[in-house]
Amino acid sequence: MEEMSCVVCGNPSSLMCQRCGEPYCKEGCQRLDWQRHKHVCIIMPPLVAYRPLQQPPNPIKSLETAVSNVSLAKAPTKTPVPTPKPTPSPMPIVDLPTPVIPTEPELSENWRDHLLPKGEEFFECRVTFMESDGPIWVVHVANVESMERLTDNMQRCMQNQKLIRMQNVKEDTLVAINVDNKVHRGQVLTVSDEKEEADVRLIDYGLVVGTHFRDIYSVVPKMAEFKAFAFRVKLPTNTGVQVNKNLTLRLLGTKTHTGVYHVHMKPKMTIPLNLPMEMLQLNPEVKVIRVFEKSATNNEPQVALLQINVMDHVNTDLNASLAGKPGQPFTGPFPEEKCTFFVAARTKDGYRRAFLLDHIVKPTPTFLVYEMDEGRVSVTTELSRIPSELLGLPIRVFAAQLKDSVPKELETDGSDLTVKFKLDNPPPKEKLRAANAALLAKGEQLCMARLSTFLGQISDLGHKFWREPIDKNDTVFITHVVSYKELYISSSNTKQYASIFKRLESKCTPIQESSEISVGCIVLVASKTLGHFRGEVLSTDDGIYNVKNVDTGATKNVELTSMRKSCRFLENLPVCLMRVQLKTVSNIPDAAVPANNAAIQMLHKLCAQEEMLKLEMVDEGTSTVDLLSSSGDQPSLVTRMLPLMFTPVQENAAPPKALLTPATSPVAMPEKRKKPAPVLLEAARDLPPLPLSPPESPLPVRREESTNGGSQKSFERFFFNAMPKNLVPVGNKVSIIVLNAGDLTQTGYITACFFKHGKEAEDFQNLLNLVTKQGACDHNVVPGYVPNVGEICLALFSEDKNWYRGVCQEVKENKAKIFYCDFGNFEYVDVKNLKPISEDLLKGIYATKCYIDGFDKSKNFAALQHFLVHQSGVQCEVKDGPEPDTRLITIPNLQTILKTPTA
């Protein structure tokens, strides 16, 4: 037996392709040969050890059994063929007898026919061979797998030397031939006995090859039972046709006398991305559907979106075509490079033709799309293919970058304009993506503009964010309170953004180096304390970045480890934010209004609850508005605020000059606790930092009735956001009382309080005593009571068995996660140890989260923690904290305390 050599480099080979037996010396040669070899093996199979070919023990064994596994649709029942026995002979047998080969008349004539597609519709096929004079050979894609399975089985027979060489090659017979170490079914066309060669057509591919007699083998009856997979067709032109390329064809008639089927190729329809020049020249009327708001800081150009007035039937036809059909899921993978996908996206208004901008895979696929006929970006969870009859229609919306000042006709959406192109030369027949044009209104030129095709990515227009306007009577909610007269509001559609940003954390890669961040870039903030939001970097100072929440208007100090790189979803998700002034209130001088009043407290409450309001636009030029509530006797927010604006509240009272002695502080009880529970930081997902209430909290008061075993008991529910908060004041040399410092080394903050005078501290201590007494009473037990999330209640602390005021953060099975709002720690409490709180216990909250200035997690702050745990009062400098309603405190002699050894 001859030694096998690698088909690539010629070196001795000890490996071979698992599927077809092609010899290789190593995997690298297989990969180099794949461009040629893939036409035989669709998926690159693994290499296996080369098996030497051995003489079979009984060469007279029927070959019909050897290929009995070859099947296409349903293999016929195997018929056992008796093995003929050699006739005894007195002479020594030198050569084995020739096997009995079925004669040609015994073979089925099915192989002379072709597997043609059924019906007269378009079918998809693969080109297997192209003749030089025009006709091509194709295989229906539905039969490709069956053809490859037959070829694999014949290859195994050859590898095991179970095919018999044909001794007498005749024309127009079915044979098996070996071409480049691969076995194919073939039809003998011509025979040359002198050269011992024959021209054989591969009936499953169409290719004609000259083959030596030694590479021609007889077939078994089963090989002839299957029709030829390839058939010969002719197109009007072969432009764009290539071997192994898929085409969509339709038969135009029966086979001609030359054996050719005339076919028609279905064109590959796509959305034309060029400007509809001819259409706009015939119908120049357009409508202004969007004028993008410029950003003064980013030097953005003035851009508008224009919609052509024709083809207004597109949306109706699209929905009629897809009515009742399920969406086809996007299977990806979605490439990272810039690319264009055409989809039919189901929006709140029905199906729309769209460009797919980006998507999130888990847990449910969510897609960000640009509606090309509406000029709008939306989020959807259902996509379909655009019907072919709607693919060839141009995009209805294109962009216009204004070169002159913005005319009044363009400041209002819906204005009717006319486009007149300014072309030096006739428009080219090829794609034209941009052109200069004049915009006219009522025959008079307004301005010059640069018209261009827009595919949905806002950065292509020179803008940073896709800003959605907020119009009169829209439903909005307050996202950030600047002052009693100025607010940030956002559209109700943005409430889903919080969950989207959480899901984008796995999509956006972490930022490793500070060099990857520049002022003005867009980042995703993913922080345990600050939550998840989209931010724009405003400045940086000593490794701390000042980041503006793009969707609320608030600014935060963020560390590098909490930021992630941006993605297309983050960049193109619309921003629905507006900074407004409240009518009437904005005209009141600041000197006439107390710095801390009940009106601004009410605004913070509405912001925390995300209460939905209706926007009443008073003056669009100055963004002066009023917000209307759907509940209450006074729907106007301004009307509700005016009586409260001159009522000062205690929570932000001026710092007293006299210092307190910590003797009257209520810190005695929590100091007795041996194991303070984890503080609020770990529960930030359920409850924002102290003292704000959870988002989407229920109404402040709700009366309910509890029934159990026939008894009925009425009680009221009170919520944490409705309670007044008395924060530690801002100032120098402020004496604070430490309530909880047990987790300082991990969190970087403590919980502390401040009292203006001893009487206030004594009143608060009396309140805590009253809480303990009411909790120990039996008359206020409500059978089956379970608090709601955000509800304040009475809770029994497990270590000292005393009752305290607590806020429910989570209910799981028969336990509730209780945050002890007067001391800053939490624990899980059985619901049987919880009671509703009475209204007389709803006094102010003094506990304030205080971050330590200079805290560094990499350093040992155990000494400071030990100092604060054993020090009831500390005099320090207090500033506004990095989070809303928090403080940043500077501990005197901090470095000296850190050097002190701890026991």
JOBELRA-V6979 format. One record per pair of residues at least 12 apart in sequence whose ideal C-beta (glycine too) atoms are under 6 Angstrom apart, sorted by sequence separation. I is the first residue (numbers start at 1). J is the second residue. D is the distance in whole Angstrom. If there is no record, write none. Layout:
i: [I	I]
j: [J	J]
d: [D	D]
This chain:
i: [13	188	189	251	252	437	523	535	536	616	626	738	739	806	807	125	126	163	175	197	198	291	343	356	357	367	476	544	545	703	739	793	815	816	876	877	11	186	187	249	250	421	422	436	437	522	535	536	613	614	738	739	806	807	876	125	126	173	197	290	341	354	355	366	422	476	701	702	792	815	816	876	125	186	187	249	288	289	354	367	421	435	508	521	533	534	613	736	737	804	805	6	64	124	171	196	354	355	475	534	701	791	805	814	6	184	185	247	248	289	419	420	434	519	736	4	6	62	185	352	353	700	775	789	9	20	171	286	287	353	433	504	517	8	470	505	787	19	169	286	375	417	418	697	700	6	117	177	372	373	795	824	8	206	285	345	417	697	821	8	158	203	204	205	334	550	822	19	204	234	530	551	728	18	232	283	693	17	18	115	155	232	233	234	693	775	154	169	322	18	179	233	235	502	772	851	867	319	347	501	772	15	319	409	501	771	318	347	353	525	864	16	177	346	691	771	795	863	15	345	527	583	853	863	14	346	534	866	59	178	409	525	796	849	850	851	853	863	177	345	525	526	60	177	407	795	848	850	863	343	344	407	523	524	854	862	175	176	583	793	794	344	599	176	404	580	581	583	794	169	342	404	522	793	174	402	403	580	599	786	792	524	598	599	169	402	597	601	400	401	522	598	166	174	597	166	400	597	598	165	166	511	593	596	330	398	399	585	596	163	164	497	510	511	584	594	782	327	398	399	583	780	327	328	398	508	509	582	585	596	147	327	328	494	508	314	508	507	679	322	399	111	676	679	99	488	321	676	681	715	104	137	713	305	667	720	771	271	719	318	480	665	719	720	479	480	651	751	72	480	651	655	717	718	651	660	662	708	129	650	651	655	659	706	708	767	128	129	128	129	706	655	70	147	494	70	740	69	608	739	740	290	311	491	608	610	739	740	67	143	289	370	490	610	490	720	308	609	307	377	489	67	139	307	698	66	139	488	489	305	137	487	697	753	305	306	664	753	137	138	486	660	66	303	304	485	665	694	751	752	135	485	664	693	303	664	666	752	63	135	357	666	301	302	355	485	656	749	750	355	485	749	128	666	749	748	302	748	304	466	468	748	53	466	467	468	470	739	465	115	111	114	608	107	113	114	115	458	110	484	108	127	484	605	745	101	107	108	110	111	114	745	127	276	726	102	269	291	718	723	126	724	725	726	728	745	270	715	727	744	124	125	269	272	288	481	687	723	269	481	686	124	125	289	686	718	741	135	288	122	481	673	683	288	741	122	478	672	741	287	478	738	286	19	285	286	477	284	20	284	477	737	475	476	21	735	736	280	476	735	474	40	733	360	122	734	472	679	732	679	731	677	730	676	677	277	677	728	529	67	670	72	691	67	529	64	528	63	274	275	274	303	690	728	689	301	300	300	298	292	293	273	692	689	691	377	689	368	667	358	662	357	358	662	357	557]
j: [25	200	201	263	264	449	535	547	548	628	638	750	751	818	819	138	139	176	188	210	211	304	356	369	370	380	489	557	558	716	752	806	828	829	889	890	25	200	201	263	264	435	436	450	451	536	549	550	627	628	752	753	820	821	890	140	141	188	212	305	356	369	370	381	437	491	716	717	807	830	831	891	141	202	203	265	304	305	370	383	437	451	524	537	549	550	629	752	753	820	821	23	81	141	188	213	371	372	492	551	718	808	822	831	24	202	203	265	266	307	437	438	452	537	754	23	25	81	204	371	372	719	794	808	29	40	191	306	307	373	453	524	537	29	491	526	808	41	191	308	397	439	440	719	722	29	140	200	395	396	818	847	32	230	309	369	441	721	845	33	183	228	229	230	359	575	847	45	230	260	556	577	754	45	259	310	720	45	46	143	183	260	261	262	721	803	183	198	351	48	209	263	265	532	802	881	897	350	378	532	803	47	351	441	533	803	351	380	386	558	897	50	211	380	725	805	829	897	50	380	562	618	888	898	50	382	570	902	96	215	446	562	833	886	887	888	890	900	215	383	563	564	99	216	446	834	887	889	902	383	384	447	563	564	894	902	216	217	624	834	835	386	641	219	447	623	624	626	837	213	386	448	566	837	219	447	448	625	644	831	837	570	644	645	216	449	645	649	449	450	571	647	216	224	647	217	451	648	649	217	218	563	645	648	383	451	452	638	649	217	218	551	564	565	638	648	836	382	453	454	638	835	383	384	454	564	565	638	641	652	204	384	385	551	565	373	567	567	740	384	461	174	740	743	164	553	387	742	747	782	173	206	782	375	737	790	841	342	790	390	552	737	791	792	552	553	724	824	146	554	725	729	791	792	726	735	737	783	205	726	727	731	735	782	784	843	205	206	206	207	784	734	150	229	576	153	823	153	692	823	824	375	396	576	693	695	824	825	153	229	375	456	576	696	577	807	396	697	396	466	578	157	229	397	788	157	230	579	580	397	230	580	790	846	399	400	758	847	232	233	581	755	162	399	400	581	761	790	847	848	232	582	761	790	401	762	764	850	162	234	456	765	401	402	455	585	756	849	850	456	586	850	230	768	851	851	406	852	410	572	574	855	161	574	575	576	578	847	575	227	224	227	721	221	227	228	229	572	225	599	224	243	600	721	861	218	224	225	227	228	231	862	245	394	844	221	388	410	837	842	246	844	845	846	848	865	391	836	848	865	246	247	391	394	410	603	809	845	392	604	809	248	249	413	810	842	865	260	413	248	607	799	809	415	868	250	606	800	869	416	607	868	417	152	418	419	610	418	155	419	612	873	612	613	159	873	874	419	615	875	615	182	875	503	266	878	617	824	877	825	878	825	878	825	826	427	827	878	681	220	823	226	845	222	684	220	684	220	431	432	432	461	849	887	849	462	462	463	464	463	467	453	885	883	885	574	886	569	872	568	872	568	569	873	572	882]
d: [5	5	6	6	6	6	5	4	5	6	5	6	5	4	5	4	5	6	6	6	6	5	5	6	6	5	4	5	5	5	6	6	5	6	5	4	5	4	5	4	5	6	5	6	5	6	6	6	4	4	5	6	5	5	6	5	6	5	6	4	4	4	5	6	6	6	6	5	5	6	6	6	6	5	5	6	6	5	6	6	5	5	5	5	5	5	6	4	5	5	6	6	6	5	5	4	5	6	4	6	6	5	6	6	5	5	5	6	4	5	5	5	4	6	5	4	4	5	6	4	5	5	5	6	6	6	6	4	5	6	5	6	6	4	6	5	4	5	6	6	4	5	4	5	3	5	5	5	5	4	5	5	6	5	5	4	6	5	5	5	5	4	4	5	6	6	6	4	5	5	5	6	4	4	6	5	5	6	5	5	5	5	5	6	3	2	4	5	5	5	6	5	6	5	5	5	5	5	5	4	5	4	5	5	6	6	5	6	6	6	5	5	5	6	4	6	5	6	6	5	4	5	5	5	5	4	6	5	5	4	6	6	4	5	5	5	4	5	6	6	6	6	6	5	4	6	6	5	5	5	4	6	5	4	6	5	5	4	5	5	4	5	4	5	4	5	5	5	5	6	6	6	4	5	5	6	5	5	4	5	6	6	4	4	6	5	5	6	4	5	6	4	5	5	6	6	5	6	5	6	5	5	5	6	6	6	5	6	6	4	5	6	5	6	5	4	6	4	6	4	6	6	6	5	6	4	5	5	6	4	6	5	6	6	5	6	5	6	6	6	6	5	6	5	5	3	5	4	5	6	6	3	5	4	6	6	6	5	5	6	5	4	5	5	4	4	6	3	4	4	5	4	5	5	5	5	6	4	6	6	6	4	5	5	5	5	4	4	6	5	6	6	5	4	5	4	5	6	5	5	4	5	6	4	5	6	6	5	6	5	5	3	5	6	5	5	5	5	5	6	5	6	5	5	6	5	5	6	6	5	5	6	4	4	6	5	5	6	6	6	5	6	4	6	5	6	6	4	5	6	5	6	4	6	5	5	6	5	6	5	5	5	5	4	5	5	5	5	5	5	4	6	5	5	4	6	5	6	6	6	4	4	5	5	5	5	5	6	5	5	5	6	5	6	5	5	6	6	5	5	4	5	4	6	5	5	4	5	5	6	4	6	5	4	5	6	5	6	6	6	6	4	5	5	4	6	6	5	5	4	6	6	4	5	6	5	5	6	5	6	4	5	6	6	5	6	6	5	6	5	6	5	5	4	4	5	5	6	5	6	4	5	5	6	6	6	5	5	5	5	6	6	6	6	5	6	6	5	5	5	5	6	5	5	5	5	4	5	5	6	6	4	5	5	5	5	4	6	6	6	5	6	5	6	5	5	6	5	4	5	5	5	5	5	5	5	6	5	5	6	5	5	6	5	5	5	6	5	5	4	4	6	4	4	5	4]
